[in-house]
Amino acid sequence: AQVRIGGASPHARGQSVAARLLLLLAAEGKAVRGRPRGSWTSHQYRWSPLSAWLPDGLAPWETEAARAELARLWLRAYGPGTAEDLRWWTGWTKTQTTRALKEVAPAEVELDDGTTGLVLADDLDPVPGPEPWAALLPALDPTPMGWHSRAWYLGPHRDRLYDRAGNIGPSVWWCGRIVGGWAQDRDGALVCRYLEDVGADARAAVDAEAERLAPRLGAVRLTARTRGRTWLEEELAADSG
């Protein structure tokens, strides 16, 4: 049996009732999603009862304590960030966010743009700057989806890489900033395009990352599922059409 998701929206689609029930069971702590069935690109997964993984089940959490712990984990992964970043990422109300942060008691730090950010109180030690680095991150990577305020690492490129729902496509990074996007052409070759001038050193580093990634992908063809296509994916699709 199927249910229709999206109502009268042009993006509405039918979806298996079983798929929705499994997600509900997972959210209620009764089922666990395991490895994909087939290749790593499959959207079908093996499911197990929670008891197969944790015979004693999950320890109960009070809601307020659980929110505080999630705020603490978010700051550990994404700090420094702002209360608005956390509110957006969790979907909490402003009041819920404020209460969670009050429990965590983070320290305030000044960000590069002069605004105030939050970090865990035990995370104030200076961090040495890394060597220059490049990365090709996949679509929906959690790094560029961790903050509501993105100008400090994204610049003016939002509409070229994010869809209307805020989902990011494949992105090219240089020294902590998004400078372009990447995709596969119709033959499966990796194509990197830049949205700003990055210089010869950056291009060489990105090319090296592309050469390292290509054999890992092999014959796999990546497609935009559960998100919109980026400008580069649209261009390559038009070229192959």
C-alpha positions in Angstrom: 0.0 0.0 0.0 1.1 3.6 -0.6 0.3 7.0 0.8 0.6 10.2 -1.2 3.2 12.6 0.2 3.0 16.3 -0.6 -0.7 16.8 -1.2 -1.4 18.9 -4.2 2.2 20.0 -4.6 3.8 19.4 -8.1 6.5 17.4 -6.2 3.9 15.1 -4.5 4.7 11.4 -4.8 3.5 8.1 -3.6 5.5 6.3 -0.9 5.2 2.9 0.6 3.3 2.8 3.9 5.9 0.3 5.2 8.7 2.9 4.6 6.9 5.5 6.7 6.1 3.0 9.5 9.7 1.9 9.7 10.9 5.5 10.1 8.2 6.0 12.8 9.4 2.8 14.6 13.0 4.1 14.5 11.9 7.5 15.9 10.2 5.7 18.7 13.3 3.7 19.5 11.8 0.3 18.5 13.7 -0.4 15.2 17.2 0.2 13.9 18.2 0.9 10.3 21.3 -1.1 9.3 23.4 -1.3 6.1 22.0 -0.8 2.6 20.7 -3.8 0.8 23.0 -4.1 -2.3 25.5 -1.3 -3.0 26.3 1.7 -0.8 24.1 3.9 -3.1 21.0 1.8 -2.4 18.0 3.4 -0.7 16.8 0.1 0.7 18.1 -0.9 4.1 18.2 -3.8 6.4 16.0 -3.2 9.5 16.2 -4.9 12.9 14.4 -4.6 16.2 16.2 -2.4 18.6 16.6 -5.4 21.0 18.9 -7.1 18.4 21.4 -4.3 18.9 20.7 -3.2 22.5 19.1 -6.1 24.5 18.5 -3.8 27.4 16.9 -1.1 25.3 17.5 2.6 25.5 17.8 4.4 28.7 14.9 6.8 29.2 15.6 10.6 28.9 13.6 13.5 30.2 12.9 15.9 27.4 14.7 18.9 28.8 17.8 16.8 29.6 17.8 15.3 26.1 17.6 18.7 24.5 20.5 19.9 26.7 22.6 16.9 25.6 21.8 17.4 22.0 22.8 21.1 22.3 26.1 20.0 23.9 26.8 17.5 21.1 26.0 20.1 18.5 28.4 22.6 20.0 31.1 19.9 20.3 30.7 19.3 16.5 29.8 22.7 15.1 30.9 25.3 17.7 31.4 28.1 17.6 27.8 28.7 16.5 24.9 30.9 17.5 21.7 30.2 19.2 19.9 30.8 15.9 22.1 28.2 14.2 21.1 25.6 16.9 17.5 26.6 16.8 17.4 26.1 13.0 19.4 22.9 13.0 17.1 21.2 15.7 13.8 22.7 14.7 13.2 23.8 18.3 11.4 26.9 19.3 13.3 29.9 20.6 12.3 29.1 24.1 13.4 25.5 23.9 16.7 26.6 22.5 17.3 29.1 25.2 16.5 26.6 27.9 18.8 24.0 26.4 21.7 26.4 26.2 21.1 27.6 29.7 21.7 24.0 30.9 24.8 23.7 28.8 26.2 27.1 30.0 28.4 27.7 26.9 31.1 30.3 26.7 30.8 33.3 24.4 33.5 34.1 21.9 33.9 36.8 19.3 33.5 35.6 15.7 35.5 37.0 12.7 32.5 39.2 11.7 32.3 40.8 15.1 29.2 38.9 16.3 29.1 36.6 19.3 29.3 32.9 19.0 29.0 30.0 21.5 31.4 27.2 22.3 31.6 24.7 25.1 33.3 26.0 28.2 36.0 23.4 27.9 36.7 24.1 24.3 38.4 27.5 24.6 42.0 26.4 23.9 43.6 28.0 20.8 43.6 25.7 17.8 46.6 26.0 15.4 45.7 26.8 11.8 45.8 23.8 9.4 48.0 23.6 6.3 46.2 24.5 3.1 43.7 21.8 2.2 41.1 20.9 -0.4 38.1 18.6 -0.2 35.3 17.4 -2.4 32.3 16.8 -0.1 29.3 14.8 -1.3 25.7 16.1 -1.5 23.9 16.3 1.9 27.2 16.3 3.8 26.5 17.4 7.4 29.3 19.9 7.5 27.8 22.6 5.2 24.3 21.8 6.7 25.3 22.5 10.3 24.7 26.2 10.5 21.9 28.6 9.6 24.4 31.4 9.0 26.6 30.3 6.1 28.2 33.5 4.7 31.5 32.8 6.5 32.1 29.7 4.5 29.8 30.0 1.5 29.9 33.6 0.4 27.3 34.5 -2.2 27.1 31.0 -3.7 24.0 29.7 -1.9 21.7 29.6 -4.9 24.2 27.7 -7.0 24.7 24.8 -4.5 21.6 24.6 -2.2 18.1 23.7 -3.3 15.0 25.5 -1.9 14.8 23.2 1.0 18.3 23.9 2.1 19.9 20.7 0.9 23.4 21.0 -0.5 24.8 19.4 -3.6 28.4 18.2 -4.1 30.7 21.0 -3.1 34.4 21.9 -3.6 36.2 23.3 -0.5 39.5 25.2 -0.2 40.9 26.1 3.2 37.5 26.0 5.0 35.4 27.7 2.4 33.1 26.5 -0.4 34.6 27.7 -3.7 32.7 25.6 -6.3 30.9 22.4 -7.1 31.6 19.0 -8.6 29.6 16.4 -10.4 30.0 13.5 -12.9 29.6 14.0 -16.6 27.7 11.4 -18.8 30.8 9.2 -18.9 31.2 9.2 -15.1 34.3 11.5 -15.1 34.5 14.0 -12.3 34.0 17.6 -13.3 34.9 20.5 -10.9 33.8 24.0 -11.5 34.7 27.1 -9.5 32.5 30.0 -8.4 35.4 32.3 -7.7 39.1 32.7 -8.6 41.0 30.4 -6.3 44.5 30.4 -7.7 46.8 27.7 -9.1 47.6 26.1 -5.7 44.0 25.5 -5.0 43.2 24.1 -8.4 46.2 21.7 -8.1 45.0 20.5 -4.7 41.4 20.1 -5.9 42.6 18.1 -9.0 44.5 15.8 -6.7 41.4 15.2 -4.6 39.4 14.5 -7.7 42.0 11.9 -8.8 41.9 10.3 -5.4 38.1 10.1 -5.4 37.5 8.9 -8.9 38.7 5.3 -8.4 36.6 5.0 -5.2 33.5 5.8 -7.2 34.5 3.5 -10.0 31.5 2.7 -12.2 29.0 4.3 -9.7 26.9 7.1 -11.1 25.7 9.6 -8.5 22.2 11.1 -9.0 20.3 13.9 -7.2 17.9 12.0 -5.0 15.9 13.6 -2.2 17.4 17.0 -3.2 17.4 19.4 -6.1 20.2 19.5 -8.7 23.0 22.1 -8.5 23.8 24.5 -11.4 26.6 22.2 -12.5 24.5 19.1 -12.4 21.9 20.9 -14.5 24.6 22.0 -17.0 26.0 18.5 -17.4 22.5 17.0 -17.7 21.7 19.4 -20.5 25.0 18.7 -22.2 24.3 14.9 -22.2 20.7 15.4 -23.3 
